[in-house]
């Protein structure tokens, strides 16, 4: 015989009572599950993640209410909970995809749209890029094919054994 939680007839192993938080929890689970196909279509793992997102949402709403009342809240706790909530929402596919900006009219329509394309383009040109900024951090030496630092402001080349 399966439990009420396992067979999907209850969200909790015990009845939580009729209070605002219990109703909000049920509403959140219902609304979020509808966004990804409905409760019946979800796996047990997805159901557990949804319950956790609902619980974290209620905690965040309580902290937001306290802040709105002018009371001090623990901002580190708030940020930690929000980070967990965001990660779980992402795991469930409930986060909106970021909107990529199109190339502006300044003539850079040929600019790579993502970092991977930028790295590939730089490799074809014999350059390496930093992992985040995309700026040129080194260049292949034509004499030794070693990677060297870019030319310094003084006009001296970087650390290539050939002296270039």
C-alpha positions in Angstrom: 0.0 0.0 0.0 1.5 3.3 -1.1 1.4 6.6 0.9 -0.9 9.5 -0.1 2.2 11.4 -1.1 3.5 8.6 -3.3 0.2 8.0 -5.1 -0.2 11.7 -5.7 -3.4 12.3 -3.6 -1.6 14.6 -1.1 1.3 17.0 -1.0 2.2 16.1 2.6 2.4 13.0 4.7 0.2 14.7 7.3 -2.5 17.3 6.8 -0.9 20.7 7.4 -4.2 22.4 8.4 -6.0 25.3 6.8 -3.8 28.3 7.1 -2.5 30.9 4.6 0.9 29.2 4.1 -0.7 25.8 3.4 -3.1 27.4 0.9 -0.2 29.4 -0.7 1.9 26.2 -0.9 -0.9 24.3 -2.6 -1.5 27.2 -5.1 2.2 27.5 -5.9 2.6 23.7 -6.5 -0.5 23.7 -8.7 0.5 26.8 -10.7 4.1 25.7 -11.2 3.2 22.1 -12.1 0.7 23.4 -14.8 3.6 25.4 -16.3 5.5 22.1 -17.0 2.7 19.7 -18.0 0.5 19.2 -14.9 1.0 17.2 -11.7 0.1 13.9 -13.2 2.7 14.1 -15.9 5.6 14.9 -13.5 8.1 12.3 -12.3 8.6 11.9 -8.6 11.8 13.9 -8.8 10.0 16.8 -10.5 7.3 16.7 -7.9 9.8 16.9 -5.0 11.6 19.8 -6.7 8.3 21.6 -7.2 7.5 21.2 -3.5 10.9 22.6 -2.6 10.5 25.5 -4.9 7.1 26.3 -3.3 8.5 26.1 0.2 11.4 28.4 -0.7 9.0 30.8 -2.4 6.9 31.0 0.8 10.0 31.6 2.9 11.1 34.4 0.5 7.6 36.0 0.5 7.7 36.0 4.3 11.1 37.8 4.3 9.8 40.2 1.7 6.8 41.0 3.8 9.0 41.7 6.8 11.2 44.0 4.7 8.1 45.8 3.3 7.0 46.4 6.9 10.3 48.1 7.6 11.7 45.3 9.7 15.3 44.2 9.3 15.9 40.9 7.6 18.9 38.8 7.1 20.0 39.7 3.6 22.4 36.8 3.4 19.7 34.3 4.2 17.4 36.0 1.7 20.0 35.8 -1.1 20.9 32.2 -0.2 17.3 31.1 -0.4 16.7 33.1 -3.6 19.7 31.4 -5.1 18.5 28.0 -4.2 15.0 28.8 -5.6 16.5 30.1 -8.9 18.6 27.0 -9.3 15.6 24.7 -8.7 13.5 26.7 -11.1 16.2 26.3 -13.7 16.4 22.5 -13.0 12.7 22.4 -13.7 12.9 24.5 -16.8 10.8 27.3 -15.4 13.3 30.1 -15.9 12.8 32.3 -18.9 15.6 32.1 -21.4 17.7 35.3 -21.6 17.0 37.5 -24.5 20.1 37.9 -26.8 20.5 41.4 -28.1 20.8 41.6 -31.9 23.8 43.3 -33.5 23.5 47.0 -33.5 23.6 49.2 -36.6 27.2 50.1 -36.1 28.3 47.6 -38.7 29.1 44.7 -36.5 26.5 42.3 -38.0 29.4 39.8 -38.5 30.2 39.8 -34.8 29.9 36.3 -33.2 26.7 35.8 -31.3 28.2 33.7 -28.5 31.5 33.1 -26.8 32.2 29.8 -28.4 32.1 31.4 -31.9 34.3 34.2 -30.6 36.9 31.6 -29.3 36.8 29.8 -32.6 37.3 33.0 -34.5 40.2 34.0 -32.3 41.8 30.6 -32.8 41.7 31.0 -36.6 43.4 34.4 -36.1 46.1 32.8 -33.8 44.8 34.5 -30.7 43.6 33.2 -27.3 40.9 34.8 -25.3 40.2 35.1 -21.6 37.3 33.0 -20.4 35.0 35.9 -19.5 35.9 39.1 -21.2 36.8 38.1 -24.7 39.8 40.4 -24.7 43.0 39.3 -26.4 45.3 37.9 -23.7 48.0 36.3 -25.8 49.1 35.7 -29.4 51.1 33.0 -31.2 54.7 34.0 -31.9 55.3 33.7 -35.7 58.9 32.6 -35.1 58.4 29.8 -32.4 54.6 29.3 -32.4 54.6 29.7 -28.7 51.9 31.6 -26.9 53.1 35.0 -25.7 51.6 37.9 -23.9 50.3 40.8 -26.0 52.6 43.7 -26.8 53.0 45.9 -23.8 52.2 49.6 -23.9 56.0 50.3 -24.0 56.2 48.6 -27.4 58.0 45.6 -26.0 56.6 42.2 -26.8 55.6 39.7 -24.2 57.4 36.7 -22.8 58.4 34.8 -26.0 61.8 33.0 -25.9 62.6 34.4 -29.4 62.6 37.9 -27.9 59.7 39.0 -30.1 
